[in-house]
Amino acid sequence: MIKSEALNCLGVELDSSMNQIKKAYFTLVKKHPPESDPKTFQKIRTAYETLVKYKKEEKEEFFSYDVIESNITEDEAYGLILRDLVFNQYEKNFKEEFIKIDEDNKLFFV
């Protein structure tokens, strides 16, 4: 099953969180239990597994850093991950008000 079919089957959006996907999955499973409707249940289960796999791959891509080839230390790698998390997860207003970068490119909270 492709991602768009899985999204339509569960009735969620592409940017839905894992909690929203789980909630949609369990709601549909309650409506279509495997004993009464095995074909529909299998479709729902496949859609859920597809989205879980997609979200897992998305998370692995986000956190992938090639520390060995880039010759950076472990602490620097954690700093890069933290910086990416902060900048990618929060809105622009949060960044402007609470986070500053000094002239040495170091991240600090105000």
ABEGO torsion letter per residue (X at the ends): XBAAAAAAAAGBBAABBAAAAAAAAAAAAAABBAAABAAAAAAAAAAAAAAAAAAAAAAAAAABBBAAAAGBBAAAAAAAAAAAAAAAABBAAAAAAABBBBAAGBBBBX
